[in-house]
């Protein structure tokens, strides 16, 4: 009996296509936002339209508005479905090591030379990518199976200088929670714990009264 080895590209592609995304009928939504950090509580509204453009309303504080907008934009950008060919046609894929947890390393060549991923249980559980001149490393510890793809639940991120390998800033731990609104899973809470020089700062973004547009 011969076992057919699937290619690194096929393994990665299956996990890539297993991510939960919003479909083309997604109407957008509005939500109340409560942003907590350093003992402060800021409230306002967020609107993400059908084209996934994010707006923050009713927040005067510029730094808080920027932080909330950054999260809203990131929420939307990760729910866009892009064809595998559109994202990865200029890349090549090869197998690296398999770690103790069974996660299989995928090494990138071509346009994304130097980037690395790990795939476990048909999910991408490790990302090491050069983004805007900085290496970003993300490890996912747990996920939510929506029945229509997976969403990361707990994960961390660390930034490194690509030339020196030196860590830039602190390590951040994320906890994302979702609720189903109509046909769609939408983030209703994100906590970010960042440790810098032994001090932990906590930011919390709570989205409530989520209503679909249209």
Kinemage of the C-alpha trace (Angstrom):
@kinemage 1
@onewidth
@group {chain A} dominant
@subgroup {mainchain}
@vectorlist {calphas} color= white
{ca unk a 1} P 0.000 0.000 0.000
{ca unk a 2} L 1.430 3.363 -0.928
{ca unk a 3} L 0.679 6.435 1.127
{ca unk a 4} L 0.374 9.515 -1.027
{ca unk a 5} L 2.214 12.389 0.623
{ca unk a 6} L 0.291 15.607 0.099
{ca unk a 7} L 2.452 18.551 -0.868
{ca unk a 8} L 3.345 21.329 1.564
{ca unk a 9} L 1.333 23.701 -0.628
{ca unk a 10} L -1.779 21.494 -0.432
{ca unk a 11} L -1.486 21.136 3.357
{ca unk a 12} L -1.104 24.884 3.797
{ca unk a 13} L -3.842 25.682 1.293
{ca unk a 14} L -6.357 23.462 3.140
{ca unk a 15} L -5.648 25.272 6.425
{ca unk a 16} L -5.736 28.671 4.693
{ca unk a 17} L -9.140 27.879 3.226
{ca unk a 18} L -10.376 26.592 6.611
{ca unk a 19} L -10.199 30.089 8.151
{ca unk a 20} L -13.573 31.595 9.006
{ca unk a 21} L -14.444 34.531 6.737
{ca unk a 22} L -17.522 36.604 5.980
{ca unk a 23} L -19.216 35.886 2.642
{ca unk a 24} L -19.993 38.379 -0.138
{ca unk a 25} L -23.492 38.983 1.296
{ca unk a 26} L -22.071 40.356 4.566
{ca unk a 27} L -24.019 43.582 5.178
{ca unk a 28} L -21.735 45.190 7.763
{ca unk a 29} L -22.737 46.041 11.313
{ca unk a 30} L -22.807 48.627 14.063
{ca unk a 31} L -21.838 48.058 17.692
{ca unk a 32} L -21.326 49.968 20.913
{ca unk a 33} L -17.678 49.898 21.981
{ca unk a 34} L -16.286 50.071 25.511
{ca unk a 35} L -12.508 50.481 25.571
{ca unk a 36} L -10.738 49.959 28.894
{ca unk a 37} L -7.065 50.650 29.512
{ca unk a 38} L -4.911 52.013 32.354
{ca unk a 39} L -7.967 52.492 34.565
{ca unk a 40} L -9.773 54.528 31.903
{ca unk a 41} L -13.076 53.628 30.271
{ca unk a 42} L -13.965 55.108 26.861
{ca unk a 43} L -17.286 54.464 25.129
{ca unk a 44} L -18.505 55.096 21.603
{ca unk a 45} L -19.782 53.328 18.498
{ca unk a 46} L -18.154 51.340 15.727
{ca unk a 47} L -19.537 50.927 12.221
{ca unk a 48} L -18.135 48.445 9.723
{ca unk a 49} L -19.848 48.702 6.353
{ca unk a 50} L -20.434 46.044 3.669
{ca unk a 51} L -17.101 46.979 2.064
{ca unk a 52} L -15.464 46.382 5.477
{ca unk a 53} L -14.558 50.031 5.963
{ca unk a 54} L -14.396 50.811 9.679
{ca unk a 55} L -15.568 54.017 11.377
{ca unk a 56} L -15.407 55.051 15.027
{ca unk a 57} L -18.116 57.452 16.225
{ca unk a 58} L -18.606 59.377 19.444
{ca unk a 59} L -15.011 59.118 20.721
{ca unk a 60} L -13.273 62.462 21.335
{ca unk a 61} L -9.951 61.187 22.682
{ca unk a 62} L -7.694 60.867 19.613
{ca unk a 63} L -5.427 58.131 21.048
{ca unk a 64} L -8.434 56.038 22.104
{ca unk a 65} L -10.134 56.621 18.751
{ca unk a 66} L -6.988 55.482 16.940
{ca unk a 67} L -6.719 52.345 19.131
{ca unk a 68} L -10.379 51.431 18.570
{ca unk a 69} L -10.146 52.097 14.828
{ca unk a 70} L -7.023 49.931 14.634
{ca unk a 71} L -8.885 47.011 16.189
{ca unk a 72} L -12.025 47.512 14.060
{ca unk a 73} L -9.902 47.639 10.896
{ca unk a 74} L -8.021 44.507 11.933
{ca unk a 75} L -11.251 42.628 12.732
{ca unk a 76} L -12.574 43.433 9.249
{ca unk a 77} L -9.370 42.727 7.323
{ca unk a 78} L -9.091 39.218 8.791
{ca unk a 79} L -12.643 38.308 7.752
{ca unk a 80} L -12.099 39.098 4.051
{ca unk a 81} L -11.952 35.973 1.889
{ca unk a 82} L -9.106 36.189 -0.588
{ca unk a 83} L -8.483 33.412 -3.073
{ca unk a 84} L -5.386 31.375 -2.252
{ca unk a 85} L -3.948 32.154 -5.708
{ca unk a 86} L -4.370 35.912 -5.160
{ca unk a 87} L -2.399 35.775 -1.906
{ca unk a 88} L 0.173 33.058 -2.569
{ca unk a 89} L 0.655 32.574 -6.334
{ca unk a 90} L 4.189 34.053 -6.194
{ca unk a 91} L 5.251 31.791 -3.278
{ca unk a 92} L 6.662 28.279 -3.068
{ca unk a 93} L 6.113 25.869 -0.167
{ca unk a 94} L 8.280 23.159 1.377
{ca unk a 95} L 8.136 21.064 4.539
{ca unk a 96} L 10.252 21.922 7.583
{ca unk a 97} L 10.203 20.114 10.926
{ca unk a 98} L 7.271 18.617 12.830
{ca unk a 99} L 7.218 19.652 16.501
{ca unk a 100} L 6.165 17.607 19.564
{ca unk a 101} L 2.568 18.835 19.275
{ca unk a 102} L 2.300 17.498 15.722
{ca unk a 103} L 2.471 20.942 14.131
{ca unk a 104} L 4.064 20.730 10.673
{ca unk a 105} L 6.371 23.577 9.631
{ca unk a 106} L 5.834 25.093 6.182
{ca unk a 107} L 8.783 27.068 4.776
{ca unk a 108} L 8.079 29.740 2.202
{ca unk a 109} L 10.127 30.551 -0.870
{ca unk a 110} L 9.625 32.938 -3.768
{ca unk a 111} L 8.143 36.317 -2.931
{ca unk a 112} L 7.646 35.397 0.753
{ca unk a 113} L 11.155 33.905 1.157
{ca unk a 114} L 12.002 33.603 4.872
{ca unk a 115} L 8.393 33.440 6.094
{ca unk a 116} L 7.345 30.318 8.038
{ca unk a 117} L 4.060 28.791 9.146
{ca unk a 118} L 2.974 25.750 11.142
{ca unk a 119} L -0.176 23.754 10.443
{ca unk a 120} L -1.899 21.478 12.981
{ca unk a 121} L -5.384 19.918 12.726
{ca unk a 122} L -6.043 21.803 9.470
{ca unk a 123} L -5.392 25.156 11.176
{ca unk a 124} L -2.481 27.586 10.868
{ca unk a 125} L -1.181 27.641 14.467
{ca unk a 126} L 2.085 29.564 13.921
{ca unk a 127} L 2.898 32.508 11.674
{ca unk a 128} L 6.353 34.061 11.216
{ca unk a 129} L 6.108 36.795 8.606
{ca unk a 130} L 8.014 39.885 7.514
{ca unk a 131} L 5.482 42.726 7.644
{ca unk a 132} L 6.565 46.338 6.955
{ca unk a 133} L 10.210 45.518 7.672
{ca unk a 134} L 9.580 43.691 10.976
{ca unk a 135} L 9.246 39.980 11.705
{ca unk a 136} L 5.909 39.247 13.371
{ca unk a 137} L 5.556 35.874 15.109
{ca unk a 138} L 2.080 34.711 16.145
{ca unk a 139} L 1.334 31.467 17.994
{ca unk a 140} L -2.272 30.315 18.375
{ca unk a 141} L -3.056 28.274 21.502
{ca unk a 142} L -6.780 27.648 21.095
{ca unk a 143} L -9.441 28.246 18.474
{ca unk a 144} L -13.197 28.264 17.938
{ca unk a 145} L -14.693 25.899 15.372
{ca unk a 146} L -17.659 27.766 13.865
{ca unk a 147} L -18.689 24.865 11.630
{ca unk a 148} L -17.746 27.116 8.696
{ca unk a 149} L -14.058 27.560 9.462
{ca unk a 150} L -11.998 28.334 12.551
{ca unk a 151} L -11.377 31.549 14.502
{ca unk a 152} L -8.408 32.095 16.801
{ca unk a 153} L -9.425 32.304 20.475
{ca unk a 154} L -6.129 32.691 22.382
{ca unk a 155} L -2.821 33.629 20.757
{ca unk a 156} L 0.243 35.810 21.240
{ca unk a 157} L 2.424 38.026 19.079
{ca unk a 158} L 6.053 39.136 19.259
{ca unk a 159} L 8.002 41.477 16.959
{ca unk a 160} L 11.678 41.092 16.040
{ca unk a 161} L 14.181 43.127 14.044
{ca unk a 162} L 14.955 41.065 10.894
{ca unk a 163} L 18.602 42.173 10.796
{ca unk a 164} L 19.609 41.731 14.457
{ca unk a 165} L 16.928 39.299 15.645
{ca unk a 166} L 16.367 41.613 18.616
{ca unk a 167} L 12.855 41.708 20.119
{ca unk a 168} L 11.002 44.983 19.536
{ca unk a 169} L 8.497 45.947 22.220
{ca unk a 170} L 6.763 43.462 24.472
{ca unk a 171} L 5.004 40.160 23.973
{ca unk a 172} L 1.237 40.545 23.656
{ca unk a 173} L -1.309 37.887 24.630
{ca unk a 174} L -4.750 38.060 23.011
{ca unk a 175} L -8.090 36.554 24.004
{ca unk a 176} L -10.858 36.902 21.393
{ca unk a 177} L -14.508 36.052 22.044
{ca unk a 178} L -17.276 35.899 19.441
{ca unk a 179} L -21.038 35.842 19.194
{ca unk a 180} L -23.220 34.799 16.302
{ca unk a 181} L -25.304 37.675 14.945
{ca unk a 182} L -27.674 36.525 12.213
{ca unk a 183} L -25.567 34.224 10.049
{ca unk a 184} L -22.228 35.718 11.080
{ca unk a 185} L -19.687 35.298 13.863
{ca unk a 186} L -18.596 38.731 15.100
{ca unk a 187} L -15.972 39.622 17.706
{ca unk a 188} L -17.591 40.897 20.908
{ca unk a 189} L -14.537 41.062 23.166
{ca unk a 190} L -10.769 41.285 22.755
{ca unk a 191} L -8.339 41.485 25.638
{ca unk a 192} L -4.698 42.332 24.959
{ca unk a 193} L -2.141 41.817 27.722
{ca unk a 194} L 1.269 43.269 26.848
{ca unk a 195} L 4.352 42.747 28.979
{ca unk a 196} L 7.175 45.280 28.671
{ca unk a 197} L 10.094 45.184 31.113
{ca unk a 198} L 8.126 43.118 33.626
{ca unk a 199} L 5.090 45.433 33.584
{ca unk a 200} L 1.798 44.162 32.176
{ca unk a 201} L -0.635 46.573 30.543
{ca unk a 202} L -4.143 45.371 29.745
{ca unk a 203} L -6.425 46.721 27.033
{ca unk a 204} L -9.977 45.477 26.676
{ca unk a 205} L -12.304 46.122 23.737
{ca unk a 206} L -15.940 45.150 24.391
{ca unk a 207} L -18.412 45.253 21.502
{ca unk a 208} L -22.078 45.153 22.522
{ca unk a 209} L -25.493 45.720 20.888
{ca unk a 210} L -24.080 44.313 17.641
{ca unk a 211} L -26.605 44.856 14.838
{ca unk a 212} L -26.238 43.941 11.172
{ca unk a 213} L -26.813 46.736 8.648
{ca unk a 214} L -29.372 46.568 5.888
